[in-house]
Amino acid sequence: MAEKRRKEPLPQVQWKEEKRVLTLEKIPVLEMDLSVPQLTGGGRGGERISRYYQRLAGAWRSRWSRENYWRACLDLARCREASRPFRPWTARLSGEVLFQDENTLSIRMDAREVRGDGRPLQVRTGDLWKLPEGVPLPVRSYFPGDRRWWLHLTRKLREQGEVRRAAGDCFLDPDFGGRLRRWLSPYRCCRTPEGLEFYIPQCALAPPAEGVVTFSLPLSSEPQ
């Protein structure tokens, strides 16, 4: 009997840290903190995924070191003019592996900015990766045979939102149901051990203080 092939080890996700403090006349005006996932042992697929997150980090780094830095410098100047204390702006990119098996990897990334007024701005993205190829895994693969899966998904999440709003668990806008389909995106989705999570941008369906709204959906099948 032929010997069974040994399973290849799962790629390891390591986090590369980067911290910088941008100054103006030696005064700290913006603090940056980036944590970027890098895959080791995943072959070409792992390299492809790592490059994607390097580009993602580069986009945020460029935004923070240019636009946000310039605005923070202007904020410092205004504070000096008004003889008010200045609080350095902060920017952080962080993430978490929510699910990994031999076929799937799912990573959630959070970008958070806090400007001079102290109010946080948050952007959350989620990615589903097919292993070992290192290519995006379509969300629709979790709904085999359902041609109207997106409509059915939206309906289930709308019902979930109504229950949460009635219970006071989430302060969704009264008309969130009519706008949910517009903001629901397969590109802001993660796999978890329990199912799928979908992320709605801050301020899209709820007050700013609510942050990013998360909807969850239990799964009854594996992707096909």
URDAJO-V933155 format. One record per residue. N is the residue number from 1. RES is the residue in one small letter. SS is DSSP state (H for helix, E for strand, - for the rest). PHI is phi in radians with two decimals (* if undefined). OMEGA is omega in degrees with one decimal (* if undefined). Layout:
N & RES & SS & PHI & OMEGA
N & RES & SS & PHI & OMEGA
This chain:
1 & m & - & * & -178.4
2 & a & - & -1.15 & 179.6
3 & e & - & -1.25 & -179.9
4 & k & - & -1.15 & 178.3
5 & r & - & -1.23 & 178.5
6 & r & - & -1.28 & 178.0
7 & k & - & -1.22 & 176.1
8 & e & - & -1.23 & 178.7
9 & p & - & -1.14 & 179.0
10 & l & - & -1.18 & 175.2
11 & p & - & -1.09 & -179.9
12 & q & E & -1.68 & 178.0
13 & v & E & -1.72 & 175.9
14 & q & E & -1.98 & -175.1
15 & w & E & -1.98 & 178.9
16 & k & E & -1.61 & -175.9
17 & e & E & -1.70 & 176.2
18 & e & E & -2.48 & 178.6
19 & k & E & -2.21 & 178.5
20 & r & E & -2.48 & 173.6
21 & v & E & -2.13 & 179.1
22 & l & E & -1.61 & -173.5
23 & t & E & -2.16 & 170.5
24 & l & E & -2.34 & -176.1
25 & e & - & 0.93 & 177.8
26 & k & - & 1.20 & 176.9
27 & i & E & -1.72 & 177.7
28 & p & E & -1.09 & 178.6
29 & v & E & -2.05 & -179.5
30 & l & E & -2.61 & 178.7
31 & e & E & -1.91 & -179.6
32 & m & E & -1.94 & 179.4
33 & d & E & -2.46 & -178.6
34 & l & E & -2.09 & 175.1
35 & s & E & -2.19 & -169.5
36 & v & E & -2.08 & 179.6
37 & p & E & -1.29 & 175.4
38 & q & E & -2.31 & -178.1
39 & l & E & -1.67 & 174.7
40 & t & E & -2.14 & 178.6
41 & g & - & 1.36 & -178.2
42 & g & - & -1.88 & 179.5
43 & g & H & 1.12 & -178.4
44 & r & H & -1.13 & 178.0
45 & g & H & -1.09 & 177.8
46 & g & H & -1.13 & 177.6
47 & e & H & -1.12 & 179.8
48 & r & H & -1.12 & 178.9
49 & i & H & -1.14 & 179.8
50 & s & H & -1.07 & 179.3
51 & r & H & -1.11 & 178.4
52 & y & H & -1.04 & -178.1
53 & y & H & -1.29 & 172.9
54 & q & H & -1.13 & 177.6
55 & r & H & -1.18 & 178.2
56 & l & H & -1.06 & 178.7
57 & a & H & -1.11 & 179.1
58 & g & H & -1.10 & 179.1
59 & a & H & -1.14 & 178.5
60 & w & H & -1.20 & 179.1
61 & r & H & -1.05 & 179.2
62 & s & H & -1.12 & 179.0
63 & r & H & -1.07 & -174.5
64 & w & H & -1.27 & -177.4
65 & s & H & -1.43 & 177.8
66 & r & H & -1.99 & -173.9
67 & e & H & -0.97 & -177.5
68 & n & H & -1.19 & 178.9
69 & y & H & -1.11 & 179.6
70 & w & H & -1.08 & -179.6
71 & r & H & -1.18 & 177.5
72 & a & H & -1.15 & 177.2
73 & c & H & -1.11 & 177.0
74 & l & H & -1.13 & 177.7
75 & d & H & -1.12 & 176.7
76 & l & H & -1.06 & 180.0
77 & a & H & -1.10 & 179.1
78 & r & H & -1.14 & 179.1
79 & c & H & -1.13 & 177.8
80 & r & H & -1.11 & -179.4
81 & e & H & -1.06 & -176.4
82 & a & - & -1.61 & -178.4
83 & s & - & 0.97 & 177.7
84 & r & - & -1.91 & 177.2
85 & p & - & -1.18 & 179.4
86 & f & - & -1.87 & 176.9
87 & r & - & -1.90 & 179.9
88 & p & - & -0.99 & 175.4
89 & w & E & -1.30 & 178.0
90 & t & E & -2.25 & 178.4
91 & a & E & -2.54 & -176.2
92 & r & E & -2.42 & 172.1
93 & l & E & -2.03 & -178.9
94 & s & E & -2.43 & -178.5
95 & g & E & -2.74 & -178.0
96 & e & E & -2.72 & 172.3
97 & v & E & -1.41 & -178.4
98 & l & E & -1.62 & -178.4
99 & f & E & -2.79 & 173.9
100 & q & E & -2.73 & 168.3
101 & d & - & -2.43 & -174.6
102 & e & - & -1.22 & -177.3
103 & n & - & -1.97 & -169.2
104 & t & E & -2.43 & 171.4
105 & l & E & -2.35 & 179.6
106 & s & E & -2.29 & -176.9
107 & i & E & -2.20 & 175.3
108 & r & E & -1.83 & 179.5
109 & m & E & -2.13 & 178.9
110 & d & E & -2.18 & 171.5
111 & a & E & -1.91 & -175.3
112 & r & E & -2.32 & 177.9
113 & e & E & -2.10 & 172.4
114 & v & E & -2.21 & -177.6
115 & r & - & -1.64 & -173.8
116 & g & - & -1.06 & -179.2
117 & d & - & -1.38 & 176.5
118 & g & - & 1.48 & -178.9
119 & r & - & -1.48 & -177.4
120 & p & E & -1.41 & 171.2
121 & l & E & -2.04 & -173.7
122 & q & E & -2.29 & 173.6
123 & v & E & -2.22 & -179.9
124 & r & E & -2.11 & 175.3
125 & t & E & -2.19 & 178.1
126 & g & E & -2.39 & -177.5
127 & d & E & -2.28 & 173.1
128 & l & E & -2.00 & -177.8
129 & w & E & -2.08 & 175.1
130 & k & E & -1.63 & 179.3
131 & l & - & -1.84 & 3.8
132 & p & - & -1.57 & -173.3
133 & e & - & -1.14 & -178.2
134 & g & - & 1.30 & 178.2
135 & v & E & -2.05 & 179.5
136 & p & E & -1.04 & 176.7
137 & l & - & -1.74 & -177.5
138 & p & - & -1.09 & 178.8
139 & v & H & -1.08 & -176.9
140 & r & H & -1.10 & 179.4
141 & s & H & -1.17 & 176.5
142 & y & H & -1.50 & -179.1
143 & f & - & -2.24 & -175.9
144 & p & - & -1.11 & 175.4
145 & g & - & 1.40 & -179.2
146 & d & - & -1.86 & -177.9
147 & r & - & -1.23 & -179.3
148 & r & - & -1.92 & -173.8
149 & w & H & -1.07 & -177.4
150 & w & H & -1.19 & 177.0
151 & l & H & -1.12 & 179.9
152 & h & H & -1.15 & 178.2
153 & l & H & -1.10 & -179.9
154 & t & H & -1.04 & -179.4
155 & r & H & -1.12 & -179.7
156 & k & H & -1.12 & -179.1
157 & l & H & -1.25 & 175.8
158 & r & H & -1.12 & 177.9
159 & e & H & -1.09 & 177.7
160 & q & H & -1.09 & 179.4
161 & g & H & -1.11 & 178.6
162 & e & H & -1.08 & 179.1
163 & v & H & -1.13 & -178.7
164 & r & H & -1.17 & 179.6
165 & r & H & -1.15 & 179.6
166 & a & H & -1.14 & -179.0
167 & a & H & -1.47 & -178.3
168 & g & - & 1.35 & -179.5
169 & d & - & -1.30 & -178.4
170 & c & - & -2.58 & -175.4
171 & f & - & -1.52 & 178.4
172 & l & E & -1.28 & 176.5
173 & d & - & -1.11 & -179.2
174 & p & - & -0.99 & -177.9
175 & d & - & -1.78 & -175.9
176 & f & H & -1.06 & -175.4
177 & g & H & -1.05 & -179.7
178 & g & H & -1.29 & -178.0
179 & r & H & -1.86 & -175.7
180 & l & H & -1.06 & -176.0
181 & r & H & -1.09 & 179.8
182 & r & H & -1.14 & -173.5
183 & w & H & -1.71 & 177.7
184 & l & - & -1.28 & -175.6
185 & s & - & -2.43 & 175.3
186 & p & - & -1.21 & 179.1
187 & y & - & -1.65 & 172.5
188 & r & E & -2.16 & -173.1
189 & c & E & -2.53 & 177.1
190 & c & E & -2.32 & 171.6
191 & r & E & -1.66 & 173.9
192 & t & - & -2.22 & 176.6
193 & p & - & -1.03 & -178.1
194 & e & - & -1.57 & -176.3
195 & g & E & 2.89 & -179.0
196 & l & E & -2.08 & 172.9
197 & e & E & -2.10 & 177.2
198 & f & E & -2.11 & -173.6
199 & y & E & -1.97 & 179.0
200 & i & E & -1.84 & -175.9
201 & p & - & -0.99 & 176.7
202 & q & - & -0.98 & 177.8
203 & c & - & 1.35 & -176.6
204 & a & - & -1.27 & -176.4
205 & l & - & -2.25 & -175.4
206 & a & E & -2.68 & 177.9
207 & p & - & -1.04 & -178.4
208 & p & H & -0.95 & -177.4
209 & a & H & -1.11 & 179.9
210 & e & H & -1.29 & -179.8
211 & g & - & 1.22 & 177.5
212 & v & - & -1.35 & 179.2
213 & v & E & -1.55 & -178.6
214 & t & E & -1.99 & 172.5
215 & f & E & -1.92 & -179.6
216 & s & E & -2.14 & -178.9
217 & l & E & -2.44 & 175.8
218 & p & E & -1.12 & -179.3
219 & l & - & -1.87 & 177.2
220 & s & - & -1.93 & -179.3
221 & s & - & -2.65 & 176.0
222 & e & - & -1.52 & -178.8
223 & p & - & -1.09 & 179.0
224 & q & - & -2.24 & *
